[in-house]
Amino acid sequence: MNARQKADQCTSEVETTHRFRKEIPKIVDQLVFSCSSDDCFDHVGPEPISSRESIIDIINRAFRILYPGYFIRRQVDEVNLGYYFGQEVTAFFEILAEQITLAIRHECLRYDRPCSLCRERGEESAINFGRELPHLRSILAKDVRAAYEGDPAAMSYDEIIFSYPGLYAITVYRIAHHLYEQEIPLVPRIMTEHSHSRTGIDIHPGAHIGESFFIDHGTGVVVGETAVIGDRVRLYQGVTLGALSIRKEEAEGLRNKKRHPTIGNDVIIYAGSTILGGDTVIGDRSVIGGNVWITESVPPDTTVFAKNPELIFKGKYV
């Protein structure tokens, strides 16, 4: 290809690109128009909504407070511990208060609700959470110990804190649950769904979970909004504490009613088991075997297991 041919080709490519780019304003106009339709979802308005990125940042900052020295690059010791907590807690309070304020303001304006003094409520809720941090550290310490005692593969507490997805999901749940109990909109669910996407463990922030909770492996675990779990409970991968299926027209009436099971103290539920229904209670110290389907209550001190399936072996030497 000579120089003239190359120049003609370049000119043709520029003209083609320009022709396609001229379509962009039409697309933009159509997108703007779509925002006036009820067929699409958007958040277009003068007030910003809570930021998912900021809420993930809050989670990361909370981990640095709840597990001091683990999730930072610099050293923490007795000399700088007060300075460390001072910096971390102040920054945490400011960011959390801002995101709570945005969530509350969004609810008020979007759904035309009466003013609830969103800034004051945001800061009050954030400081209430701050007051809870020492107690939350104590509760999480019991969860760490439960993981160590329940998993022979765990070599140290450090290994659990750094690497166990179950502890990560439980920590985020306990953070989100405290905010959920304060009736903070949006923020708690963003937190637990971030944890869900990271760990494969789906714990609704509305669930009530006791002390020394351990999720082993964890992928596929589901704990519904109204589930109640006692102390020293152990779940394995694929366990579902869910609700019974209902018709579409029944959903609204059940939105604020108990739909998920109650699990007593010292219960073990093995992999793949499904327990459904708000009236279903698993009694204290019971053991639920793997791949069991339960929709009715189980008395205390009971072992439930599925009958062994018939196995067929095929092979050269069988």
PyMOL commands that set and color helices and strands:
alter all, ss='L'
color gray80, all
select helices_A, chain A and resi 3-21+24-34+52-66+81-110+118-150+157-163+165-181+187-199+248-250+252-254
alter helices_A, ss='H'
color red, helices_A
select strands_A, chain A and resi 202-203+208-209+214-216+222-223+228-229+234-236+240-242+262-263+268-269+274-276+281-282+287-288+293-294+303-304
alter strands_A, ss='S'
color yellow, strands_A
deselect
rebuild
show_as cartoon
